Amino acid sequence: QVQLVESGGGLVQAGGSLSLSCKVSGRIFSISAMGAMGWYRQAPGKQRELVATITSGGRTNYVDSVKGRFTISRDNAKNTVYLQMNSLKPEDTAVYYCKIINIDSWGQGTQVTVPS
């Protein structure tokens, strides 16, 4: 069993920043052994999309719409993954989830709202 708890969401004006965190716990020793991790988001009426990934070795990848604005990172010692979001836009409004890519377990997500 793996538990993921996302935090850090909120309401921010366009152009602002938010920093999301995802704490992983449960029957794991360290997320360093769990492989790639990712941040997903789901906007109202839309499918969940993968926004950013980070491998165990720190290699990152982003969907085009957030490149240059979002940064994913991980602290294996703290079993935590982060998503720094800058220059936020109304279209970034969504519930954000983190996930260990190869494990089918989701947290409750954290709401990010950027009013237009």
C-alpha positions in Angstrom: 0.0 0.0 0.0 1.3 3.4 -1.0 -0.3 6.7 0.2 0.3 10.0 -1.6 -0.7 13.3 0.0 -0.6 16.4 -2.2 -0.6 19.9 -0.7 0.1 23.5 -1.6 -2.7 24.3 -3.9 -4.8 27.5 -3.7 -6.1 30.5 -5.5 -3.6 32.7 -7.2 -3.8 35.5 -9.7 -2.6 35.1 -13.3 1.2 35.5 -13.4 1.6 34.2 -9.8 3.3 31.2 -8.4 2.5 28.2 -6.3 4.6 25.3 -5.0 3.0 21.9 -4.7 4.3 19.1 -2.5 3.5 15.4 -2.6 4.5 13.2 0.4 4.7 9.5 -0.2 4.3 7.0 2.6 3.3 3.4 3.2 5.0 0.2 2.4 8.0 1.7 0.8 11.5 2.4 2.0 12.3 5.3 -0.3 10.9 6.8 -3.4 14.4 6.5 -4.9 13.6 2.8 -5.5 10.1 3.4 -6.9 11.2 4.8 -10.3 9.7 7.7 -12.1 7.2 10.0 -10.6 4.8 12.4 -12.1 2.4 15.3 -11.6 -1.0 15.1 -13.3 -3.9 17.5 -13.5 -7.5 17.3 -14.3 -9.6 20.3 -15.2 -13.4 20.3 -15.0 -14.9 18.4 -17.9 -11.5 17.2 -19.1 -9.4 14.1 -18.9 -6.6 13.8 -16.5 -3.3 14.7 -18.2 0.3 14.1 -17.4 2.0 17.4 -16.8 5.6 16.6 -15.7 7.7 13.5 -14.9 11.0 13.0 -13.1 13.1 9.8 -13.2 15.0 8.3 -10.3 18.1 9.9 -11.8 16.5 13.3 -12.0 15.7 13.5 -15.7 12.6 15.6 -16.2 10.0 15.9 -18.9 7.1 18.3 -19.4 4.0 18.7 -21.5 4.5 21.6 -23.9 1.9 23.8 -22.3 4.0 24.1 -19.0 7.5 24.0 -20.4 9.6 26.9 -19.0 7.0 27.7 -16.3 6.8 24.5 -14.2 9.7 22.6 -12.5 9.4 19.1 -11.0 11.9 18.0 -8.4 12.2 15.2 -5.9 13.8 14.8 -2.5 14.3 11.1 -2.0 15.4 11.4 1.6 12.0 13.0 2.4 10.0 10.8 0.1 8.6 14.0 -1.4 8.0 15.3 -4.9 7.5 18.9 -5.7 6.1 21.0 -8.5 7.1 24.6 -8.7 4.6 26.5 -10.9 5.4 30.0 -12.1 3.7 32.4 -14.5 0.4 30.7 -13.8 -2.4 31.0 -16.3 -6.2 30.5 -16.1 -5.8 27.4 -18.2 -3.7 25.9 -15.4 -6.8 25.7 -13.2 -7.2 22.0 -12.2 -6.9 19.5 -9.5 -3.3 18.4 -9.4 -2.2 14.8 -8.4 1.1 13.2 -8.0 1.8 9.5 -8.8 4.5 6.9 -8.9 4.3 6.2 -12.6 4.3 2.4 -12.3 2.0 2.1 -9.3 -1.8 2.5 -9.6 -2.4 4.6 -6.5 -3.7 8.2 -6.4 -3.9 10.8 -3.7 -6.8 13.2 -3.1 -5.2 15.9 -5.2 -4.8 19.6 -4.5 -6.9 22.3 -6.2 -5.2 25.1 -8.1 -7.4 28.0 -9.3 -6.2 30.8 -11.5 -9.1 33.2 -12.2 -9.4 34.7 -15.6 
